[in-house]
Amino acid sequence: MQRTVRLADAQRRIAFSVGGEGGARLATTLAMPVSGDTLLRLIQASPLPEAATPRVVGIDDWAWRRGQRYGTLVVDLERNRPLDLLPDRNAQTVEAWLKRHPGIEIVARDRAGAYADGVRCGAPEAVPAANASRFGEVADRFHLLRNLGDALARALDRHHRDLRAAAAAVREADTAQTAPATSPTPATEAQGPDRHAVRRARFDEALALHGQGWPMRRIARALSADRKTVRDWLRSGEFPSWRHHPRGSSTDRHAEHLNRRWGEGCHNAAQLWREIRHQGFRGRLRTVQRWAHGRRSADPAASGVSRAAPWPTPSKHRAAWLAVADPERLNVAERCFVDALLARSPDLAGLVSLARRFSTMVRQQQAELLDGWLAAAKGSALAGFADGIRRDGNAARAALTLPWSTGPVEGQISRLKTIKRTMCGRAGFELLRQRLLLAA
């Protein structure tokens, strides 16, 4: 079949944007009928553009099939454009790609050891120059803070009792400030203790089997539990809470106004929404409607009194985030929890203070404070995390100096996932690579 250059170019653009079968349906609607197979051949026959060697790149992994097969995406951070798609995330593959593209000065990466090895071997010229302000590798700041949270959560694993006591202090404070809530329904009373008893029985059985000399893997199989879960049980020696802490609502900042107006008899969600919009509320009407629905479900006699469920004990990861978060981002109950937790354990207060110093240092990029923080972390529960920072060397220090991060790479990975899903899992790596690079 013969076609004009204009028609072929239009069909090729449709193929890059929509894919094969979807592109064929769109082209037919636009009076340019073509088969899906032809559109795929147009994609595969298109030559990749010659791109100039970039100066700053970011690399990160992407899941071709989560948990089984991964690849690597390379992005030009100065132009925010994908440069290449690699079929795996091995250090040798990254090293070979960097050697084919000499002249790269800065590589932003996460803290994976494979990428670190690949960058150091593949880009020998991307090393600290005589000018100390230049670095070859840049560790991602988001991953630094996430690793900090994981390290602090491991430390909190030995403070289950303190977490429960701090949560109880929040509940007591809430009870003192509000009227007594209605009693739970019989179904709630019947379901909660039963689930708790089952979990407690599994925990007690794990400790008993461990005392009999059973190995951890055998205990996990016997209880149908994950081996890491059993390891955490045995390491802490205390029954964990297993509770999920719900996120706060965007209406919390306007709770005083909403409660007052509700007590005055204004139960119209649209009217309340218009009022708090003038106070800076940016949420949708639906958010206020959900709040009003919750108030109507409460005791109508208790006007202006919240009927929220008792404040649950947060998980160790949630507690770690609350401990280092900006207090302005926390609601009253969360701030009360953090204060009670730190007041109960002086050792934990010192550890949280150390974690907050690191979080502030990363967010404000205060590289001159890094050496002092590493020295202060020696001998603490964050010593292992600090050792990892030392091993990252200049990459971690560059994260506190240079503006680059893998954030744009994460955005391109989201775009890559969208393209991959439109292909319904029936296309190979080369076709996916062509669509990503040519549709940029």
C-alpha positions in Angstrom: 0.0 0.0 0.0 1.3 3.4 -0.9 0.9 6.5 1.3 2.0 10.1 1.2 4.8 11.3 3.5 2.2 13.4 5.3 -0.1 10.5 5.9 2.8 8.2 7.0 4.0 10.9 9.5 0.5 11.4 10.9 0.0 7.7 11.4 3.4 7.3 13.0 2.6 10.0 15.5 -0.7 8.3 16.3 1.2 5.0 16.8 3.7 6.6 19.2 0.9 8.2 21.3 -1.7 5.5 21.3 -0.1 2.2 20.2 -1.2 -0.4 17.7 -4.9 -1.4 18.1 -5.9 1.8 19.9 -4.1 3.8 17.2 -5.9 1.9 14.5 -9.2 2.8 16.0 -8.3 6.5 16.3 -6.9 6.6 12.7 -10.1 5.1 11.3 -12.1 7.8 13.2 -9.8 10.4 11.6 -10.4 9.0 8.1 -6.9 7.6 7.9 -7.6 3.8 8.2 -4.6 1.6 9.0 -4.1 -1.7 10.7 -2.6 -2.1 14.2 0.3 -4.2 12.8 1.2 -1.5 10.3 1.3 1.1 13.1 3.7 -1.2 15.1 5.9 -1.6 12.0 6.0 2.2 11.7 7.2 2.4 15.3 9.9 -0.3 14.9 11.2 1.2 11.6 11.6 4.7 13.0 15.3 5.5 13.7 16.2 6.8 17.1 17.4 10.4 17.1 21.0 11.2 17.7 21.2 13.0 21.0 24.1 15.0 22.3 26.0 13.6 25.2 24.3 15.0 28.3 26.1 16.6 31.2 23.8 15.5 34.0 21.8 12.2 34.0 19.6 10.4 36.5 19.2 6.6 36.7 16.6 4.5 38.5 15.1 1.1 38.1 11.6 0.3 36.7 9.6 -2.9 37.1 8.9 -4.9 33.9 7.3 -7.4 36.2 7.3 -6.5 39.9 9.4 -8.7 42.1 10.8 -10.7 39.1 12.2 -8.5 36.3 13.5 -5.0 36.4 15.2 -2.6 34.0 16.9 0.8 34.2 15.8 4.2 32.9 18.3 6.9 32.1 17.1 10.5 31.9 18.8 13.7 30.9 18.0 15.8 34.0 18.8 19.2 32.3 16.3 18.6 29.5 14.0 16.2 31.4 14.0 13.7 28.5 14.6 9.9 28.6 17.9 8.9 27.0 17.7 5.2 27.1 16.0 2.1 28.5 18.2 -0.7 29.7 16.9 -4.3 30.0 18.1 -4.9 33.5 19.6 -3.1 36.6 23.0 -4.8 36.8 26.1 -2.8 37.5 27.8 -4.2 34.3 24.9 -2.9 32.1 25.1 0.6 33.6 28.9 0.6 33.4 28.8 -0.3 29.7 26.2 2.4 28.9 28.2 5.1 30.6 31.4 4.0 28.8 29.5 4.4 25.5 28.6 8.0 26.5 31.8 9.7 27.7 31.6 13.2 29.0 28.9 12.8 31.6 29.8 14.8 34.6 27.1 14.1 37.2 25.0 11.0 37.8 22.0 11.2 40.2 21.0 7.8 41.5 19.3 6.1 44.4 21.4 4.3 47.1 21.4 0.9 45.4 24.9 -0.7 45.5 24.7 -1.9 41.9 24.2 1.6 40.5 27.0 2.9 42.7 29.4 0.3 41.4 28.3 0.8 37.8 28.7 4.6 37.9 32.2 4.4 39.5 33.4 1.9 37.0 31.6 3.3 33.9 32.3 7.0 34.4 35.8 7.4 35.7 35.9 11.0 34.7 32.8 11.8 36.8 34.7 12.0 40.0 35.3 14.9 42.4 37.5 17.5 40.7 40.0 19.7 42.4 37.2 22.1 43.0 35.4 20.5 46.0 32.0 21.9 44.8 31.9 19.3 42.0 30.9 15.7 42.5 30.4 12.8 40.1 27.6 11.0 41.9 24.6 12.5 43.7 22.6 10.3 46.1 18.8 11.0 46.0 17.6 13.0 49.0 14.3 11.3 49.1 16.0 7.9 49.5 18.2 9.3 52.2 15.2 10.4 54.2 13.4 7.1 53.6 16.5 5.2 54.8 16.5 7.4 57.9 12.9 6.6 58.6 13.6 2.8 58.2 16.5 3.1 60.6 14.4 5.0 63.2 11.6 2.5 62.8 14.0 -0.4 63.6 15.0 1.5 66.7 11.3 2.0 67.7 10.8 -1.8 67.3 12.1 -2.1 70.9 9.7 0.6 72.3 6.3 -1.0 71.8 5.4 -0.3 75.4 6.4 3.4 75.0 4.3 3.7 71.8 1.2 2.2 73.5 1.7 4.5 76.5 2.0 7.6 74.3 -1.1 6.7 72.4 -3.0 6.1 75.6 -2.0 9.6 76.7 -3.5 11.0 73.5 -6.7 9.1 74.2 -6.9 10.4 77.8 -6.3 14.0 76.6 -9.0 13.6 73.9 -11.4 12.2 76.5 -10.8 15.1 78.8 -11.5 17.7 76.1 -14.6 16.1 74.6 -17.8 14.6 75.8 -18.0 10.8 76.2 -18.6 9.1 72.9 -21.3 6.6 72.3 -20.5 3.0 73.2 -19.3 0.7 70.4 -21.8 -1.6 68.7 -22.0 -5.2 69.8 -20.5 -6.2 66.4 -17.4 -4.0 67.1 -17.0 -5.4 70.6 -17.2 -9.0 69.3 -14.9 -8.6 66.3 -12.1 -6.6 67.9 -11.1 -8.8 70.8 -11.4 -12.0 68.7 -8.9 -10.7 66.1 -6.6 -9.5 68.9 -6.8 -12.8 70.6 -5.8 -14.7 67.5 -2.8 -12.5 66.9 -1.8 -12.7 70.5 -2.0 -16.5 70.3 0.3 -16.6 67.2 2.8 -14.3 68.9 2.8 -16.4 72.1 3.2 -19.6 70.1 6.2 -18.1 68.2 7.9 -17.3 71.5 7.2 -20.8 72.8 8.6 -22.5 69.8 11.6 -20.3 69.8 12.2 -21.3 73.4 12.1 -24.9 72.4 15.0 -24.3 70.0 13.0 -24.2 66.7 14.7 -22.2 63.9 13.1 -19.1 62.7 12.2 -20.5 59.2 10.5 -23.5 60.7 8.5 -21.3 63.1 7.3 -19.1 60.1 6.2 -22.2 58.2 4.3 -23.6 61.2 2.5 -20.3 61.8 2.0 -19.5 58.1 3.7 -16.2 58.8 6.4 -14.2 57.0 9.9 -15.0 58.2 10.7 -11.3 58.7 7.6 -10.9 60.8 8.7 -13.7 63.1 12.1 -12.2 63.3 10.6 -8.9 64.4 8.5 -10.7 67.0 11.5 -12.5 68.5 13.7 -9.4 68.4 11.3 -7.2 70.2 10.0 -9.7 72.7 6.8 -7.7 73.1 3.4 -8.1 71.5 3.1 -5.5 68.6 0.1 -3.3 68.1 -0.7 -4.2 64.4 -2.9 -1.1 64.0 -3.2 1.3 61.1 -3.3 5.0 61.8 -5.6 6.8 59.4 -4.4 10.0 57.7 -5.9 13.2 58.9 -8.4 15.1 56.8 -7.8 18.4 55.1 -10.7 19.8 57.1 -8.7 19.5 60.4 -7.3 23.0 60.1 -10.8 24.4 60.0 -12.3 22.0 62.6 -12.9 24.8 65.1 -15.0 26.8 62.6 -16.8 23.8 61.3 -17.7 22.6 64.8 -18.9 26.0 65.9 -21.1 26.5 62.9 -22.4 22.9 63.2 -23.3 23.7 66.8 -25.1 26.9 65.7 -27.3 24.7 63.5 -25.7 25.1 60.1 -25.7 21.6 58.7 -25.5 22.5 55.0 -22.2 21.1 53.6 -22.2 23.4 50.7 -22.6 26.5 52.9 -19.8 25.3 55.2 -17.6 24.6 52.2 -18.1 28.2 50.9 -17.3 29.6 54.3 -14.0 27.8 54.9 -12.9 28.5 51.3 -12.6 32.1 52.3 -10.3 31.0 55.1 -7.9 29.3 52.7 -9.4 25.8 52.3 -8.4 24.3 49.0 -10.3 21.0 49.2 -13.4 20.0 47.2 -17.0 20.1 48.3 -17.0 16.3 48.5 -14.5 16.5 51.4 -16.8 18.7 53.5 -19.8 16.5 52.6 -17.9 13.5 54.0 -17.2 15.4 57.2 -20.8 16.4 57.5 -21.9 12.8 57.0 -19.7 11.7 59.8 -21.2 14.4 62.1 -24.8 13.3 61.2 -23.9 9.7 62.1 -22.8 10.9 65.6 -25.1 11.6 68.5 -27.2 14.6 67.5 -27.5 15.7 71.1 -23.8 16.3 71.4 -23.6 19.3 69.2 -20.1 20.4 68.2 -18.5 17.3 69.8 -16.4 15.0 67.6 -17.3 11.3 67.6 -14.0 10.0 66.1 -12.9 6.6 67.1 -10.3 6.2 69.8 -6.9 7.3 68.6 -5.0 4.1 67.7 -1.4 3.2 68.4 0.6 4.0 65.3 2.9 1.5 63.7 6.6 1.9 64.2 7.0 3.3 60.7 4.2 5.8 61.2 5.6 6.7 64.6 9.1 7.3 63.0 7.5 9.6 60.5 5.6 11.5 63.1 8.7 11.9 65.3 10.8 13.7 62.5 8.0 15.5 60.7 7.5 19.2 60.7 5.2 19.9 63.7 3.2 22.3 61.6 2.1 19.4 59.4 0.8 17.4 62.4 -2.6 17.8 64.0 -3.1 18.2 67.8 -3.4 14.5 68.5 -0.2 13.7 66.6 1.8 16.4 68.3 0.5 15.2 71.7 1.6 11.7 70.8 5.1 12.8 69.9 5.5 14.9 73.1 4.3 12.0 75.3 6.6 9.6 73.5 9.7 11.7 73.9 8.8 12.6 77.6 8.5 8.9 78.5 11.9 7.8 77.1 14.9 10.1 77.4 17.0 7.7 75.3 14.4 7.8 72.6 14.2 11.6 72.8 18.0 11.8 72.1 17.7 9.5 69.2 14.7 11.4 67.7 16.7 14.7 68.1 19.5 13.1 66.1 17.1 12.0 63.4 15.6 15.5 63.2 19.0 17.0 62.8 19.7 14.8 59.8 16.3 15.5 58.3 16.8 19.2 58.6 20.3 18.9 57.2 19.1 17.1 54.1 16.0 19.3 53.5 18.1 22.5 53.8 21.2 21.0 52.2 23.6 21.9 55.0 26.6 19.8 53.8 28.9 21.5 56.3 27.1 19.8 59.2 27.4 16.2 57.8 30.8 15.4 59.5 29.5 16.5 62.9 26.3 14.5 62.5 28.2 11.4 61.6 30.4 11.7 64.7 27.3 12.2 66.9 25.6 9.1 65.4 28.4 6.8 66.5 27.3 4.4 69.2 23.6 5.3 68.7 20.8 3.2 67.2 21.5 5.1 64.0 25.1 4.0 63.8 24.4 1.5 61.0 22.6 4.1 58.9 25.5 6.5 59.5 28.0 3.9 58.3 26.0 3.6 55.1 26.3 7.3 54.6 30.0 7.1 55.1 30.3 4.3 52.5 28.3 6.5 50.0 31.0 9.1 50.5 30.9 11.9 48.0 27.5 10.9 46.6 25.8 11.5 50.0 27.7 14.8 50.4 26.8 15.9 46.9 23.1 15.4 47.8 23.5 18.1 50.4 25.3 20.4 47.9 23.9 20.0 44.4 20.3 20.6 43.2 20.0 17.3 41.2 17.9 14.4 42.3 16.1 11.4 40.8 12.7 13.1 41.0 12.4 13.7 37.2 13.4 10.1 36.7 10.4 9.0 38.8 8.2 11.1 36.7 9.5 9.5 33.5 9.0 6.1 35.1 5.3 6.9 35.7 5.1 7.9 32.0 6.8 4.6 31.0 4.3 2.6 33.1 1.4 4.4 31.3 2.9 3.4 27.9 3.5 -0.1 29.1 -0.1 -0.6 30.3 -1.5 0.7 27.0 0.4 -2.2 25.3 -1.6 -4.7 27.4 1.5 -6.7 28.2 1.8 -8.1 24.7 4.8 -6.1 23.4 8.5 -6.8 23.9 11.3 -4.6 25.3 12.4 -3.2 22.0 9.0 -1.9 21.1 8.5 -0.4 24.5 11.9 1.3 24.2 11.0 2.7 20.8 7.8 4.2 22.0 9.3 5.8 25.1 12.2 7.4 23.3 10.5 8.5 20.2 7.3 9.8 21.8 9.3 12.1 24.2 
